[in-house]
Amino acid sequence: AGADGAGTLTQFDAIVDQEEHYMKILVGKILALRPSLVCCAGGVARGAQDLLARAGVAVVQRVKPHLLRRLARLTGARVLSSTDHVVHHGEAALGNAHEFFTRVYHSPELENKLAELRSGCGPGSPAAATRGMSEAELIKRLFARTRGNGQVRYSYLVGCPRHLGCTVVLRGAPMAHLRQIKRVTAFAVAAAYNLRLEVAFLAGRGATLPAAHPARGAS
């Protein structure tokens, strides 16, 4: 039994070594293009993150597919379904932006909780256990089991061509209100874009818009 166990461990070590070697090959393909930022739809192995970090490459994980397509449009990059495609596309797969940075904000739930604690009202009113604690200590205590400790992180890509698009960040209100504002904003953007298309179509056909009618009762 001991001999079989040793053989199994040896085989497992060999498999791990092969995986690490293959991972280094894949990371080497990416680093050959000299990127500064890599965005992925899924997770990235810890070893690959370390290799990329040592080379000064930032990694953004678990980006939704529709956001990846939007980033590709704004930066001129290409969405690759596999690391093997890096060799085929080469530097043509890279996009460009002037600057990349992240910012951390309080979530609406955290903002409301802190407001209650500061005002001393509501079910979360400060007790002796929380009195005198700093804001950072309060956040850690109240949201210790919440992903991000009650905070949200935004990633910014600055310097993309303006005519390709932009991002509107809605924050500061409860989530129920933000969802309503998001729907209204999306409708307003769609209406404005449709109006722009109509004007461009009419101008292309040589049509002219009628003059505005005078208000009723005007001389």
C-alpha positions as CSV (number, residue, x, y, z in Angstrom):
1,A,0.0,0.0,0.0
2,G,2.9,2.3,0.8
3,A,4.5,1.7,-2.6
4,D,1.2,2.4,-4.4
5,G,0.8,5.6,-2.4
6,A,4.2,6.8,-3.3
7,G,3.7,6.1,-6.9
8,T,0.4,8.0,-6.9
9,L,2.0,11.0,-5.3
10,T,4.9,10.9,-7.8
11,Q,2.3,10.9,-10.7
12,F,0.4,13.8,-9.1
13,D,3.6,15.8,-8.8
14,A,4.4,15.2,-12.4
15,I,0.9,16.3,-13.5
16,V,1.3,19.5,-11.4
17,D,4.7,20.2,-13.0
18,Q,3.2,19.7,-16.5
19,E,0.3,22.1,-15.7
20,E,2.7,24.8,-14.4
21,H,4.9,24.4,-17.5
22,Y,1.9,24.7,-19.8
23,M,0.7,27.8,-17.8
24,K,4.0,29.5,-18.2
25,I,3.9,28.8,-22.0
26,L,0.4,30.5,-22.2
27,V,1.5,33.4,-20.1
28,G,4.6,33.8,-22.2
29,K,2.4,34.1,-25.3
30,I,0.5,36.9,-23.7
31,L,3.6,38.7,-22.4
32,A,5.2,38.5,-25.9
33,L,2.6,41.1,-27.0
34,R,3.7,43.4,-24.1
35,P,0.2,44.3,-22.8
36,S,-0.5,46.4,-19.7
37,L,-4.0,45.1,-19.0
38,V,-5.7,41.7,-19.6
39,C,-9.5,41.3,-19.2
40,C,-11.0,37.8,-18.9
41,A,-14.5,36.4,-18.9
42,G,-13.6,33.7,-16.4
43,G,-11.2,33.3,-13.5
44,V,-7.4,33.4,-13.8
45,A,-5.2,30.8,-12.0
46,R,-3.2,32.2,-9.1
47,G,0.1,31.2,-10.7
48,A,-0.8,33.0,-13.9
49,Q,-1.8,36.1,-11.9
50,D,1.6,36.1,-10.2
51,L,3.5,35.8,-13.4
52,L,1.5,38.6,-15.0
53,A,1.9,40.8,-12.0
54,R,5.6,40.4,-11.9
55,A,5.7,41.6,-15.5
56,G,3.6,44.6,-14.6
57,V,0.4,43.4,-16.3
58,A,-2.9,44.1,-14.5
59,V,-5.7,41.5,-14.7
60,V,-9.4,42.0,-14.5
61,Q,-11.3,38.8,-14.0
62,R,-14.9,37.6,-14.5
63,V,-15.9,40.4,-16.9
64,K,-19.3,39.8,-18.5
65,P,-19.1,38.8,-22.2
66,H,-21.2,41.8,-23.3
67,L,-18.8,44.1,-21.4
68,L,-15.8,42.5,-23.1
69,R,-17.4,43.2,-26.5
70,R,-18.0,46.8,-25.5
71,L,-14.4,47.2,-24.3
72,A,-13.2,45.7,-27.6
73,R,-15.2,48.2,-29.5
74,L,-14.0,51.2,-27.4
75,T,-10.3,50.2,-27.5
76,G,-10.0,48.5,-30.9
77,A,-9.0,45.2,-29.3
78,R,-10.2,41.8,-30.2
79,V,-12.0,39.3,-28.0
80,L,-10.2,36.0,-28.2
81,S,-11.9,32.8,-27.2
82,S,-8.6,31.0,-26.4
83,T,-5.1,31.9,-25.5
84,D,-3.9,29.9,-28.4
85,H,-5.4,32.5,-30.7
86,V,-2.9,35.1,-29.4
87,V,-0.2,33.7,-31.8
88,H,-2.5,33.9,-34.8
89,H,-3.6,37.5,-34.2
90,G,-0.5,38.9,-32.7
91,E,-0.4,42.6,-31.8
92,A,-3.6,43.1,-33.9
93,A,-5.5,41.7,-30.9
94,L,-4.4,44.6,-28.7
95,G,-6.4,47.8,-28.1
96,N,-5.4,51.2,-26.8
97,A,-6.5,53.5,-24.0
98,H,-4.8,56.4,-22.4
99,E,-5.2,55.3,-18.8
100,F,-6.5,52.5,-16.6
101,F,-7.3,52.8,-12.9
102,T,-9.7,51.6,-10.3
103,R,-11.7,53.3,-7.6
104,V,-13.5,51.9,-4.5
105,Y,-16.9,53.3,-3.4
106,H,-19.3,52.5,-0.6
107,S,-22.3,50.4,-1.7
108,P,-25.8,51.9,-1.2
109,E,-26.3,49.4,1.7
110,L,-23.1,50.5,3.3
111,E,-23.9,54.2,2.9
112,N,-27.4,53.7,4.5
113,K,-25.9,51.7,7.4
114,L,-23.2,54.3,8.1
115,A,-25.8,57.1,7.9
116,E,-27.9,55.3,10.5
117,L,-24.9,54.8,12.7
118,R,-23.9,58.5,12.4
119,S,-27.4,59.7,13.2
120,G,-28.0,57.2,16.0
121,C,-31.4,56.1,14.7
122,G,-32.8,52.9,13.3
123,P,-32.1,49.3,14.1
124,G,-28.4,49.9,13.5
125,S,-28.0,52.7,16.0
126,P,-24.6,52.8,17.6
127,A,-24.2,50.9,20.9
128,A,-21.4,50.8,23.4
129,A,-19.7,48.1,21.3
130,T,-19.5,50.4,18.2
131,R,-19.1,53.8,19.9
132,G,-15.7,55.3,19.3
133,M,-14.9,52.9,16.4
134,S,-13.4,54.4,13.2
135,E,-15.3,54.1,9.9
136,A,-12.9,51.5,8.7
137,E,-13.5,49.4,11.8
138,L,-17.2,49.7,11.5
139,I,-17.2,48.6,7.8
140,K,-15.0,45.6,8.7
141,R,-17.3,44.6,11.5
142,L,-20.7,45.2,9.8
143,F,-19.8,43.7,6.4
144,A,-17.1,41.1,7.3
145,R,-19.1,38.3,5.6
146,T,-20.2,40.4,2.6
147,R,-18.2,40.2,-0.7
148,G,-16.1,43.3,-0.9
149,N,-16.9,44.3,2.7
150,G,-19.8,46.4,1.5
151,Q,-17.8,48.2,-1.1
152,V,-17.8,48.1,-4.8
153,R,-14.8,48.6,-7.1
154,Y,-15.1,50.4,-10.5
155,S,-12.5,50.0,-13.2
156,Y,-11.9,53.0,-15.5
157,L,-10.5,53.1,-19.0
158,V,-9.8,56.7,-20.0
159,G,-8.8,58.1,-23.3
160,C,-10.9,56.0,-25.7
161,P,-12.4,57.8,-28.8
162,R,-15.5,59.6,-27.7
163,H,-17.6,58.8,-30.8
164,L,-17.4,55.1,-29.9
165,G,-19.2,55.4,-26.6
166,C,-19.0,56.3,-23.0
167,T,-20.1,55.0,-19.6
168,V,-22.7,56.6,-17.3
169,V,-22.2,55.7,-13.6
170,L,-25.4,55.9,-11.5
171,R,-24.8,55.8,-7.7
172,G,-25.7,57.4,-4.5
173,A,-29.4,56.3,-4.2
174,P,-31.0,53.0,-3.0
175,M,-30.8,50.2,-5.5
176,A,-34.6,50.3,-6.2
177,H,-34.2,53.9,-7.2
178,L,-31.1,53.3,-9.3
179,R,-32.9,50.5,-11.2
180,Q,-35.6,52.9,-12.1
181,I,-33.2,55.7,-13.1
182,K,-31.2,53.1,-15.2
183,R,-34.4,52.2,-17.2
184,V,-35.2,55.9,-17.8
185,T,-31.6,56.7,-18.8
186,A,-31.5,53.7,-21.2
187,F,-34.7,54.9,-22.8
188,A,-33.5,58.5,-23.1
189,V,-30.2,57.3,-24.7
190,A,-32.1,55.1,-27.2
191,A,-34.4,58.0,-28.1
192,A,-31.6,60.4,-28.6
193,Y,-29.6,57.9,-30.7
194,N,-32.7,57.2,-32.8
195,L,-33.2,61.0,-33.4
196,R,-29.6,61.3,-34.5
197,L,-30.1,58.5,-37.0
198,E,-33.3,60.1,-38.3
199,V,-31.5,63.4,-38.9
200,A,-28.6,61.7,-40.6
201,F,-31.0,59.7,-42.9
202,L,-32.9,62.8,-43.9
203,A,-29.8,64.8,-44.5
204,G,-28.4,61.9,-46.7
205,R,-31.7,62.0,-48.7
206,G,-31.4,65.7,-49.2
207,A,-34.5,66.4,-47.1
208,T,-34.9,69.5,-45.0
209,L,-36.7,69.8,-41.7
210,P,-39.7,72.2,-41.7
211,A,-39.4,75.4,-39.8
212,A,-40.8,75.4,-36.3
213,H,-44.5,76.5,-36.2
214,P,-45.1,79.7,-34.3
215,A,-46.9,79.3,-31.0
216,R,-50.7,79.8,-31.0
217,G,-51.7,83.3,-30.4
218,A,-48.5,84.8,-31.6
219,S,-48.7,87.6,-34.2
